[in-house]
Every structure is written in C-alpha cells, then in structure tokens.
Amino acid sequence: MVGTSIRFLVFGAIFVALLVLVRKSKWVHKKWMTILSAILVLVLWSVSTMFPPENLFLTFPTARSAYYYMNMDHITDVLEGDESCLILSIKGSTTGMEFLPKNSRGYQLPGITPVRKLESFYINTKSGRGMVDLYHINHTNDYYLFGNWKPKDNKDNNDTFELSDNQNSEFLFYSTEIPDGTISYSFYMSVNNLTEDYELYLNEDTTISFSKNGLEAK
C-alpha cells in the first residue's frame, strides 16, 4: 500500500496548492474554481491508475513486491507467464485476480486492464462438468486458462481430478468442499505461444483443443 499512500500525499499536495492559488487569485467565482480544482485532482488520480507513472522509472524485483506496492490483500499464489504474471488472492469462495506486466528488468504495475477474454467453453462428460475460460494478455504471447470442474457422483471423495496439457504448462489447482459434501475443483494455467496444436487434458476422457474455431472438446 506504499503506492496508495504516496499518491494520496502527491495529489493532496497538488489540491492544496490549487486551493492556495485560488484564494490568492482575483477570480470572482472562487467557489466554482475550488470545485473544479477538486475535479481536476480526481481526474488526475484516475488517469494515474490507468497509466501508472511509476512504470516510467520503477520496476520491482518480484511479483509480490509489485502487488503489495498498491494492495493489502494476501497473495495465495503467483502464476508466471513470459511477459506477465497472474496474482491470485483467494479468501473462501472469493477469488481476486490481478495481472502484472513484466519485462527483462522486473515487474511493473498494471494499468488499463491488459487482459481480454477470448472465449468460454462448457464441458459435460461422463466424469464431470465444468467451464474453461481463455484469456489473452494484450500485446504478448501469454494466454491463461481458467477452469472449474465438478466430478459427477463424488460424494465418497473417490473421484480424482487430473490436469495436464501437451506443453507442460505451469498451472495452479485447488479443491473445495461444497455444502452437499462433494468436491469441486478450480484451476489456473499459463500457456505461452498458444497454437492450433494445443491440447488440454482433463482426466482420461476429455481433451480440449485449440483451433481457428476456438476451444473444442474431443
């Protein structure tokens, strides 16, 4: 949260300077000028969150240090891509996600949302059902797959969940017991240079492939 404190001090100082300028001026409508000054500071604050000025002169050695510069939430895991990373903050059933850009020098602060959702794919097979979402980090070759999976009839917790792909991609995997006593699974996977020969394997009976037509199940 150091970054938030610094911005508060900087923009607070700008607002105070504008107030002093308004009071010392010979303007007739000082009340309106004060309101406009407040609006200007709020606009500048918003712009600084979309285009962090720190990125012009700061890089962070780790994803965690970059994240904690602006956030207080506990980090559950970090999933690395080539030119980005995904920060996961999981509290109970709530999952927070933040994408950070990175370069050869280190990690930077996120600006305007750098990720776009390409597609969602619903899965329903004999072993279970779920959803897979495909995301792309703009101007990079980094892709992320987010999924959830609920096996059919796993009240005895005998069913297992297996996940892999044909690129040995890094992934994070979590299981959650839901109120009816069954287990649901969620996973987050980083895939670099997604091509048409990409395949994701869920258990032994489901293969999800990527093609020009999007995600398809076999």
Buried (B, 14 or more C-beta within 10 A) or exposed (E): EEBEEEBEEBBEEBBEEBBEEBEEEEEEEEEEBBEEBEEBBEEBBEEBBEEBEBBEEBBBEEBBEBBBBBBEEEBBEBBEBEBBBBBBBBEEEEBBBBBBBBEEEBBBBBBEEBBEEBEEBEBEBEBBBBEBBBBBBEEBBBBBBBBBBBBEEBEEEEBEBEBEBEBEBEBBBBEBEEEEEBBBBBBBBBBBEBEEEBEBBBBEEBBBBBEEEEBEBE
